[in-house]
Amino acid sequence: RNFMMKAVQQHGIALRYGTEEIRSDPDLAYAAVKTSWRAMKNVSRKLCGSSRIVREAVKQCWQALEYASEELRDDKDIVNLALKQSWRSLQFASLRLRGESGFML
């Protein structure tokens, strides 16, 4: 675990070489995403529902919203973080939010 922590702190995408157990570790996943939003691609599905991890990734790049759980794609605060960067992030927002009048005002 210590080795992987050092690796992901230098290169977040190193998470892809970890076992499922490693990719499911919230601290390792957060460290990886903090280094590079692209690490979201390798975070366990369970942690794609972690508001803390997804928020950190989306702050870096709106495209990270693609890897968020359905629940977080329906979270106004997280989707707004992405929308501030690009309107294209709407493609990853929930249908409910896209259909909500006044959501983007």
Secondary structure, DSSP 8 states (H G I E B T S, - for coil): -HHHHHHHHH-GGGGGGS-HHHHT-HHHHHHHHHH-GGGGGGS-TGGGG-HHHHHHHHHH-GGGGGGS-HHHHT-HHHHHHHHTT-GGGGGGS-HHHHH-TTTT-
